[in-house]
Amino acid sequence: MIEGLNKAFESRLRLGIMGLLMVNDYISFADMKENLGATDGNIASHTTALEKMKYLAVKKEFVNKKPLTSYSITRLGRQAFQNHLMALETIIKSAK
């Protein structure tokens, strides 16, 4: 039953990142940090890991001469996260 869970989402921070990305087209590094109450290093390491898995895309640009990093979920990431949520739901329903 737990084999349907995705190990990439075992971290509560990664769950939070993916949750934010599911409901936002793009979210900035600063907004993600604020929403999740995480440090720069934690956000950076977890987004890098999710990017390597092709679950999120990174967009770097300059706005008013300041760097802005933002993230969006990929089609693969959306499907993987939805599958993870369905597996959790199956576990919950079977426990009743």
N, C-alpha and C positions, 0 to 999 in steps of 0.2 A: 504494500500500500504506500509506504513512504518512498518507494523507488520513483514515483512520479514527481517528487520534489526536486527542484533544481538547486544544486549545491552553490551556484553562483549567488543565490539569494538567501543564504543562511545568515548573513550579517544583517543586523537590524538597520544599519546605515544604508546598505544596498537596497533593502526593502523600501526604505524611505525615498531614496533617490529614484527608484523605478516608479514608486507611487506618484511622486511629483511629476515625473516625465509622462506618465499615462494621462494626466489631466492638463498638461501645458504643452503647447507646440514647441516652445523653447523656454528654458529657465537659465538665468545667469548664475555664474559661480557664487556671487554674493548673495543672491536670493536663495539659492540652494543651502548655502551655509547658514543663513539666518533661519530659514524654515526648519532645518534639521538640528540646529544648535550644535553643529560640529566644527571642528578646527579646520583650518586651511589644509593641513597635511592629510587629515582623514578624508576630506572630500576629494582631494587630488588623487590619493592612492586608490580609492574605491572607484572613482570615475575612470581612471586609467585602466583598471582591471576590467571594468564593464566595456570600455572602448575596445580593448584587445579582443573581447569576446564578440565584438560587433553588435552589442546590445544598445549602445548609444553612439551618437555622432557629436563631435566637438566642432564648434564654430568660433574662430578667433578673429576679432576685428578691432578697429580703433573707432571710438566714439568721442568726439571732442578731444582728440589727441590722447585719449586714455585707452589702454587695452581693455577689451571686454571679451570674456570667455563665456560662451553659453552652450547648452547641451540640448539635444533632442533625442527622442527614442527612435530606434530604427524599426523597420518592419519585423526583423528577426527578434529584436528585443521585446517588442510588444507581444509577439506570439509566445516567446519563452516565458514571459511574466504571466500572461493569461493562462498558460498551461500549468504554471506553478500554483496560481490561485485556484484553479480547478482541482488540482491534486489536494490542496489544503481543504477545500470544500468537501471533497470525497471523504477525507479522513474524518472531518467533523461530523458529517452525516452518518458515517458508519459507526461512530462512537455512541450514538443515541440508543 
